[in-house]
Amino acid sequence: MQAIRKRYFPALAEYMRSGSEASLFEATEIGKLLHDIHPEDIIAIHEESMQKLVANVDSDEALSLYSRSFIFLIELMVAFRFRLQPEQTPDQRFSDMRDMLLSSHRSVRMVKNKYENVLQHMDSGIAILDSDGILSFVNVQMAKLLDIPRKTLIGCNIIDMLWHSQLNRGTKRIILRVFKEIHLRRSRYLEFQDVNGRFLLVTVTYGDQLDGDYLISVKDVTEYKQIEQSAYQNDKLAMLGKIAAAIAHEIRNPLTSIRGFIQLLKPHLAQLGKDEYSRIILTEIDRANDIIYEFLNSSKPSAPMKQKVPIHSLLKEVILLSDSEALLNGCQIHLESYDEELAISIDVKQVKQVILNMVRNAIDAIGEIETQRSGRIDIVTRRDGRDAEITIRDNGKGMDTMTKSKLFDPFFTTKASGTGLGLSVSYRIVRNHGGKIRVSSNPGEGTEFNIYLPLAE
């Protein structure tokens, strides 16, 4: 048996590569050498050899290879039958051949079902369109991405899908965009964001290996994008720290001297009726100092000096600090706690700074609305697994996608007098506490920040 295996595999591999008559003749020669071997053992050797040949090919090519291999197997079995049982009648020989072919067919079906099962349960959406643009295969994940049963799509062309009553408008726009990229620009890779905010990577495979078909793979890469953006954010913050360490003290020292001399000159300017000049200069110096202070904090906030604090009492202090400012801007702050016993281990000063930043941003966002509707800021606390979740929600002007993508970038601001460092500092502080920040917002619909901090043990 071992000798037959050693000869069988290279002969079959050569036939699969070349398909030549010489390699097929080798099947006949091997069949003549088989004496005391049962036909089932021959089929087992064939199956072992084929598993080696299809180990590193895709499912479509594997099925094609299996189909071609049966010619080799039939040639070998014919030679084997004729030598082993020359006294058999033609009817007996054909009966044996039929049984063998049925067994081979069952083997092919098992392999086909195995590969289809793999395709159905991949984490990527898979669709196959033939050369006429007719959809012939859709796996389970693709149906989930499209949010529509598979059976309603099979047999549809692009026009049918664009007019499909069960597909939403956003999905139809994406299908049209992908079709244009494939058909007009011959693109093989396409990345975009859908209406639900998911980042999708589309890969298109076509050519001779698919006999004119188009294999479209769609993978949800949202998590990878978030990791990439987080790494990018960390790189920017590290760069910011190096810059801050180099220039901060060089700027603050002369500003302190200038401020002192202006205060000395203030009485003389008042005598000349120019006291407004001194006021403006001092205000601008203080503003510059504030920017440098935030700059230093954003580069490297001090290590948290943690203590166990009830979240409810911390938020009540923040509201007391912000309430008067909120009322002046026509909005009210509401606190809602689902568990007043929740406690977190934090640096109180740093985390209070984070929440104050976000509450003031909410007040500013409400103040920029042109309508006369009353402003409202909701602060909600609840348990989220091992974390405490603090939600700060407003009904202000909201943000577009571009603003959200740059929200935690240093020096990015939409305010005329903003430094663009408040949220950058907040991001670093929360991360140093082992937490995370999420934001959701749409233009005209307000903004919601979610801060997650580990619960105190």
C-alpha positions as CSV (number, residue, x, y, z in Angstrom):
1,M,0.0,0.0,0.0
2,Q,2.8,2.4,0.9
3,A,4.5,1.9,-2.4
4,I,1.2,2.6,-4.3
5,R,0.7,5.8,-2.2
6,K,4.2,7.0,-3.2
7,R,3.5,6.4,-6.9
8,Y,-0.1,7.6,-6.9
9,F,0.3,11.1,-5.5
10,P,3.0,12.4,-7.9
11,A,1.2,10.8,-10.9
12,L,-2.1,12.4,-9.9
13,A,-0.4,15.8,-9.2
14,E,1.3,15.7,-12.6
15,Y,-2.1,15.0,-14.3
16,M,-3.7,17.9,-12.4
17,R,-0.9,20.2,-13.5
18,S,-0.7,19.2,-17.1
19,G,-3.7,17.1,-18.0
20,S,-1.5,15.3,-20.6
21,E,-2.0,11.9,-22.1
22,A,1.3,10.7,-20.7
23,S,0.2,11.5,-17.1
24,L,-3.2,9.8,-17.8
25,F,-1.3,6.7,-19.1
26,E,0.5,6.5,-15.8
27,A,-3.0,6.0,-14.2
28,T,-3.5,3.0,-16.4
29,E,-0.1,1.6,-15.5
30,I,-0.8,2.0,-11.7
31,G,-4.2,0.3,-12.2
32,K,-2.5,-2.8,-13.7
33,L,-0.2,-3.1,-10.7
34,L,-3.1,-3.3,-8.2
35,H,-3.8,-7.0,-7.3
36,D,-5.0,-7.6,-3.7
37,I,-6.2,-4.1,-2.9
38,H,-9.8,-3.4,-2.3
39,P,-11.5,-0.7,-4.4
40,E,-12.4,1.3,-1.2
41,D,-8.7,1.4,-0.4
42,I,-7.9,2.9,-3.8
43,I,-10.6,5.6,-3.3
44,A,-9.1,6.3,0.2
45,I,-5.6,6.8,-1.4
46,H,-7.2,9.1,-4.0
47,E,-8.9,11.1,-1.3
48,E,-5.7,11.5,0.7
49,S,-3.8,12.7,-2.3
50,M,-6.5,15.2,-3.2
51,Q,-6.6,16.6,0.3
52,K,-2.9,17.4,-0.1
53,L,-3.5,19.1,-3.4
54,V,-6.4,21.3,-2.3
55,A,-5.0,22.2,1.1
56,N,-3.9,25.7,0.0
57,V,-6.5,26.6,-2.6
58,D,-9.9,28.4,-2.3
59,S,-13.2,26.5,-2.4
60,D,-14.1,27.1,-6.0
61,E,-10.7,25.9,-7.2
62,A,-10.9,22.9,-4.9
63,L,-14.2,21.8,-6.4
64,S,-12.8,22.2,-9.9
65,L,-9.7,20.0,-9.0
66,Y,-11.9,17.3,-7.5
67,S,-14.0,17.1,-10.7
68,R,-10.9,16.8,-12.9
69,S,-9.3,14.2,-10.7
70,F,-12.2,11.7,-11.3
71,I,-10.9,11.2,-14.9
72,F,-7.6,10.0,-13.5
73,L,-9.4,7.8,-10.9
74,I,-11.8,6.3,-13.6
75,E,-8.8,5.5,-15.9
76,L,-7.0,3.7,-13.0
77,M,-10.1,1.8,-11.9
78,V,-10.9,0.6,-15.4
79,A,-7.4,-0.8,-15.8
80,F,-7.7,-2.4,-12.3
81,R,-11.1,-4.0,-13.1
82,F,-10.0,-5.4,-16.4
83,R,-6.9,-7.0,-15.0
84,L,-8.4,-8.3,-11.8
85,Q,-11.6,-9.7,-13.3
86,P,-11.1,-10.2,-17.0
87,E,-14.0,-12.8,-17.0
88,Q,-16.5,-10.1,-16.0
89,T,-19.2,-9.3,-18.6
90,P,-19.6,-5.7,-19.8
91,D,-22.8,-5.4,-17.8
92,Q,-20.9,-6.3,-14.6
93,R,-18.1,-4.0,-15.4
94,F,-20.5,-1.1,-16.0
95,S,-22.4,-1.9,-12.8
96,D,-19.1,-1.7,-10.8
97,M,-18.2,1.5,-12.5
98,R,-21.6,3.0,-11.7
99,D,-21.2,2.1,-8.0
100,M,-17.7,3.7,-8.0
101,L,-19.0,6.9,-9.7
102,L,-21.8,7.1,-7.2
103,S,-19.3,6.8,-4.3
104,S,-17.1,9.5,-5.9
105,H,-20.1,11.7,-6.4
106,R,-21.0,11.4,-2.7
107,S,-17.4,12.3,-1.9
108,V,-17.6,15.4,-4.1
109,R,-20.8,16.5,-2.4
110,M,-19.2,16.1,1.1
111,V,-16.3,18.3,0.0
112,K,-18.6,20.9,-1.6
113,N,-20.8,21.0,1.5
114,K,-17.7,21.4,3.7
115,Y,-16.4,24.4,1.7
116,E,-19.9,26.0,1.5
117,N,-20.2,25.6,5.3
118,V,-16.9,27.4,5.7
119,L,-18.1,30.2,3.4
120,Q,-21.4,30.5,5.2
121,H,-19.8,31.1,8.6
122,M,-16.9,33.4,7.7
123,D,-16.8,36.7,9.5
124,S,-16.7,38.5,6.1
125,G,-19.7,39.0,3.9
126,I,-19.3,37.0,0.7
127,A,-21.3,37.4,-2.6
128,I,-20.7,36.0,-6.0
129,L,-22.0,37.6,-9.2
130,D,-21.7,35.8,-12.6
131,S,-20.4,37.5,-15.8
132,D,-23.9,38.8,-16.5
133,G,-24.1,40.5,-13.1
134,I,-26.6,38.0,-11.6
135,L,-26.1,37.3,-7.9
136,S,-25.6,33.5,-7.5
137,F,-24.3,33.2,-3.9
138,V,-24.7,35.2,-0.7
139,N,-23.5,34.0,2.7
140,V,-25.0,34.5,6.1
141,Q,-22.7,37.5,7.1
142,M,-23.4,39.3,3.8
143,A,-27.2,39.0,4.5
144,K,-26.6,40.4,8.0
145,L,-24.7,43.4,6.5
146,L,-27.5,44.0,4.0
147,D,-30.1,43.4,6.7
148,I,-32.2,41.3,4.3
149,P,-33.0,37.5,3.8
150,R,-30.6,35.8,1.4
151,K,-33.4,34.1,-0.6
152,T,-34.8,37.5,-1.7
153,L,-31.4,38.4,-3.3
154,I,-30.4,35.3,-5.2
155,G,-31.0,35.7,-8.9
156,C,-31.1,39.5,-8.7
157,N,-28.9,41.7,-10.9
158,I,-27.7,45.2,-10.0
159,I,-30.9,46.9,-11.3
160,D,-33.1,44.5,-9.3
161,M,-31.2,45.3,-6.1
162,L,-31.4,49.0,-6.6
163,W,-35.2,48.7,-7.0
164,H,-35.5,46.1,-4.2
165,S,-38.2,47.1,-1.8
166,Q,-36.6,45.6,1.3
167,L,-33.2,47.3,0.9
168,N,-32.9,50.7,2.6
169,R,-31.8,53.7,0.7
170,G,-28.4,53.9,2.4
171,T,-27.6,50.3,1.4
172,K,-28.7,51.0,-2.2
173,R,-26.3,54.0,-2.4
174,I,-23.5,51.8,-1.2
175,I,-24.3,49.0,-3.8
176,L,-24.3,51.6,-6.5
177,R,-21.0,53.1,-5.4
178,V,-19.4,49.6,-5.2
179,F,-20.7,48.8,-8.7
180,K,-19.3,52.0,-10.1
181,E,-15.9,51.4,-8.5
182,I,-15.8,47.8,-9.9
183,H,-17.3,48.4,-13.3
184,L,-15.9,51.8,-14.3
185,R,-12.6,52.1,-12.3
186,R,-11.8,48.4,-12.1
187,S,-11.1,48.9,-8.4
188,R,-10.3,45.8,-6.3
189,Y,-10.3,47.5,-2.9
190,L,-12.7,50.0,-1.5
191,E,-13.1,51.3,2.0
192,F,-16.1,53.4,3.2
193,Q,-18.3,54.2,6.2
194,D,-22.0,53.2,6.1
195,V,-25.0,55.0,7.5
196,N,-24.6,53.1,10.8
197,G,-21.1,54.4,11.3
198,R,-19.4,51.1,10.5
199,F,-16.2,51.0,8.5
200,L,-16.4,48.4,5.7
201,L,-13.6,47.0,3.6
202,V,-14.7,45.7,0.2
203,T,-12.4,43.3,-1.7
204,V,-13.3,42.3,-5.3
205,T,-11.7,39.2,-7.0
206,Y,-12.3,38.5,-10.7
207,G,-10.4,37.1,-13.7
208,D,-9.7,33.8,-15.4
209,Q,-9.5,31.9,-12.1
210,L,-13.2,32.6,-11.5
211,D,-14.4,32.0,-15.1
212,G,-15.7,35.5,-15.4
213,D,-17.5,35.6,-12.0
214,Y,-17.0,38.4,-9.5
215,L,-16.2,37.4,-5.8
216,I,-17.1,40.3,-3.5
217,S,-15.9,40.2,0.1
218,V,-17.1,42.8,2.7
219,K,-15.5,42.9,6.1
220,D,-16.5,45.1,9.1
221,V,-13.2,46.8,10.1
222,T,-14.7,49.2,12.7
223,E,-12.7,47.8,15.6
224,Y,-9.4,47.9,13.6
225,K,-10.2,51.6,12.7
226,Q,-10.7,52.4,16.4
227,I,-7.4,50.8,17.3
228,E,-5.7,52.7,14.5
229,Q,-7.2,56.0,15.5
230,S,-6.3,55.3,19.2
231,A,-2.7,54.6,18.1
232,Y,-2.7,57.8,16.0
233,Q,-4.0,59.8,18.9
234,N,-1.3,58.4,21.2
235,D,1.4,59.3,18.7
236,K,0.1,62.9,18.5
237,L,-0.1,63.2,22.3
238,A,3.5,61.9,22.6
239,M,4.7,64.4,20.1
240,L,2.8,67.1,21.9
241,G,4.6,66.2,25.1
242,K,8.0,66.5,23.6
243,I,7.2,70.0,22.2
244,A,5.7,71.1,25.5
245,A,8.7,70.0,27.5
246,A,11.0,72.0,25.2
247,I,9.2,75.4,25.1
248,A,6.9,75.7,28.1
249,H,9.4,77.2,30.6
250,E,11.1,79.3,28.0
251,I,7.8,81.1,27.3
252,R,6.3,81.3,30.9
253,N,9.4,83.0,32.4
254,P,9.4,86.1,30.1
255,L,5.6,86.4,30.4
256,T,5.9,86.6,34.2
257,S,8.5,89.4,33.9
258,I,6.4,91.3,31.3
259,R,3.3,91.0,33.6
260,G,5.2,92.4,36.5
261,F,6.5,95.4,34.6
262,I,3.0,96.2,33.2
263,Q,1.6,96.2,36.7
264,L,4.3,98.7,37.7
265,L,3.5,100.9,34.7
266,K,-0.3,100.7,35.3
267,P,-0.5,103.9,37.5
268,H,1.5,105.9,34.9
269,L,-0.8,104.6,32.0
270,A,-3.8,105.6,34.1
271,Q,-2.5,109.2,34.5
272,L,-2.1,109.3,30.7
273,G,-5.7,108.0,30.3
274,K,-4.4,104.8,28.8
275,D,-5.4,102.4,31.6
276,E,-7.4,100.4,29.0
277,Y,-4.0,99.4,27.4
278,S,-2.7,97.9,30.6
279,R,-6.0,96.0,31.2
280,I,-5.8,94.5,27.7
281,I,-2.2,93.6,28.0
282,L,-2.7,91.9,31.4
283,T,-5.8,90.0,30.1
284,E,-3.8,88.7,27.0
285,I,-0.9,87.7,29.2
286,D,-3.2,85.8,31.5
287,R,-4.8,84.1,28.5
288,A,-1.4,83.1,27.2
289,N,-0.5,81.7,30.6
290,D,-3.7,79.7,30.6
291,I,-2.9,78.2,27.2
292,I,0.6,77.3,28.4
293,Y,-0.9,75.7,31.5
294,E,-3.3,73.6,29.5
295,F,-0.5,72.8,27.1
296,L,1.7,71.4,29.9
297,N,-1.2,69.4,31.3
298,S,-2.0,67.9,27.9
299,S,1.6,66.9,27.4
300,K,1.8,65.0,30.7
301,P,-0.9,65.2,33.3
302,S,0.5,64.3,36.7
303,A,0.1,60.8,38.0
304,P,-3.4,60.3,39.5
305,M,-3.4,60.6,43.3
306,K,-6.3,58.2,43.8
307,Q,-8.9,58.1,46.5
308,K,-12.3,56.3,46.8
309,V,-15.1,58.7,45.9
310,P,-18.9,58.3,45.6
311,I,-19.8,59.3,42.0
312,H,-23.1,60.9,43.1
313,S,-21.4,63.4,45.5
314,L,-18.7,64.2,42.9
315,L,-21.2,65.1,40.3
316,K,-23.3,67.2,42.7
317,E,-20.1,69.3,43.3
318,V,-19.6,69.7,39.6
319,I,-23.2,70.8,39.2
320,L,-22.9,73.4,42.0
321,L,-19.8,74.8,40.2
322,S,-21.6,74.9,36.8
323,D,-25.2,75.7,37.7
324,S,-24.9,79.5,37.7
325,E,-23.1,79.6,34.3
326,A,-25.8,77.2,32.9
327,L,-28.6,79.5,34.1
328,L,-27.0,82.5,32.5
329,N,-26.9,80.6,29.2
330,G,-30.5,79.5,29.4
331,C,-30.1,75.9,30.3
332,Q,-30.7,73.6,33.2
333,I,-28.6,70.7,34.5
334,H,-30.4,67.5,35.7
335,L,-28.7,64.7,37.6
336,E,-30.0,61.2,37.5
337,S,-28.3,58.3,39.3
338,Y,-29.4,54.6,39.0
339,D,-27.1,53.6,41.9
340,E,-26.1,56.3,44.4
341,E,-23.7,53.9,46.1
342,L,-21.4,53.6,43.1
343,A,-17.8,54.6,44.0
344,I,-14.7,55.0,41.9
345,S,-11.0,55.3,42.8
346,I,-9.8,58.5,41.1
347,D,-7.8,61.7,41.4
348,V,-10.7,63.9,42.3
349,K,-9.1,67.1,41.0
350,Q,-8.3,65.6,37.6
351,V,-11.6,63.8,37.0
352,K,-13.6,66.9,38.2
353,Q,-11.6,68.8,35.5
354,V,-12.8,66.3,32.9
355,I,-16.5,66.5,33.8
356,L,-16.3,70.3,34.1
357,N,-14.8,70.5,30.6
358,M,-17.6,68.5,29.1
359,V,-20.4,70.3,31.0
360,R,-19.0,73.7,29.8
361,N,-18.8,72.4,26.3
362,A,-22.4,71.3,26.6
363,I,-23.4,74.8,27.8
364,D,-21.5,76.4,24.9
365,A,-23.2,74.1,22.4
366,I,-26.6,75.0,23.7
367,G,-25.7,78.7,23.7
368,E,-24.9,78.5,19.9
369,I,-28.4,77.4,19.0
370,E,-30.4,80.2,17.2
371,T,-33.8,78.9,18.3
372,Q,-35.4,79.9,21.6
373,R,-35.9,76.4,22.9
374,S,-34.8,75.8,26.5
375,G,-31.4,74.1,27.0
376,R,-31.1,70.9,29.0
377,I,-28.0,69.0,30.2
378,D,-28.6,65.5,31.6
379,I,-25.9,63.8,33.7
380,V,-26.7,60.1,34.3
381,T,-24.7,57.5,36.2
382,R,-25.1,53.8,36.1
383,R,-23.1,50.6,36.5
384,D,-21.7,49.0,33.3
385,G,-20.1,45.7,34.2
386,R,-17.0,46.5,36.2
387,D,-17.1,50.2,35.2
388,A,-19.1,53.2,36.2
389,E,-20.6,54.9,33.3
390,I,-21.1,58.7,33.4
391,T,-23.3,60.1,30.6
392,I,-23.3,63.8,29.8
393,R,-26.1,64.6,27.3
394,D,-27.1,68.0,25.9
395,N,-29.7,69.2,23.3
396,G,-27.3,71.6,21.7
397,K,-26.3,72.1,18.1
398,G,-24.5,68.7,17.8
399,M,-21.5,67.8,15.6
400,D,-20.9,66.4,12.1
401,T,-18.7,63.4,11.3
402,M,-15.6,65.5,10.5
403,T,-15.8,67.3,13.9
404,K,-16.2,64.1,15.8
405,S,-13.2,62.5,14.1
406,K,-11.0,65.4,15.3
407,L,-12.6,66.0,18.6
408,F,-9.7,64.8,20.8
409,D,-7.0,66.3,18.6
410,P,-4.8,68.8,20.4
411,F,-5.5,72.5,19.3
412,F,-8.6,71.5,17.3
413,T,-11.5,73.7,18.4
414,T,-14.8,75.1,16.9
415,K,-14.8,78.0,19.4
416,A,-13.6,81.5,18.6
417,S,-11.8,81.8,21.9
418,G,-11.0,78.1,22.6
419,T,-7.5,76.6,22.9
420,G,-8.5,73.2,21.6
421,L,-6.8,71.5,24.5
422,G,-9.7,70.8,27.0
423,L,-10.9,67.5,25.5
424,S,-7.3,66.4,24.6
425,V,-6.4,66.8,28.3
426,S,-9.6,65.0,29.3
427,Y,-8.9,62.1,27.0
428,R,-5.4,61.7,28.6
429,I,-6.7,61.9,32.1
430,V,-9.4,59.3,31.6
431,R,-7.0,57.0,29.9
432,N,-4.5,57.3,32.8
433,H,-7.3,56.2,35.1
434,G,-7.8,53.0,33.0
435,G,-11.1,54.3,31.5
436,K,-12.3,55.4,28.1
437,I,-14.5,58.1,26.5
438,R,-17.1,57.6,23.7
439,V,-19.0,60.3,21.9
440,S,-22.1,60.2,19.7
441,S,-23.6,63.2,18.0
442,N,-25.5,64.4,15.0
443,P,-26.0,68.0,13.7
444,G,-29.1,69.5,15.3
445,E,-29.6,66.5,17.6
446,G,-27.3,67.3,20.5
447,T,-24.3,65.4,21.8
448,E,-23.7,62.6,24.3
449,F,-20.4,61.8,26.0
450,N,-20.0,58.5,27.8
451,I,-17.1,58.3,30.4
452,Y,-16.2,54.8,31.7
453,L,-14.1,54.6,34.8
454,P,-13.3,51.4,36.8
455,L,-15.3,50.8,39.9
456,A,-13.4,51.0,43.3
457,E,-12.7,47.5,44.6
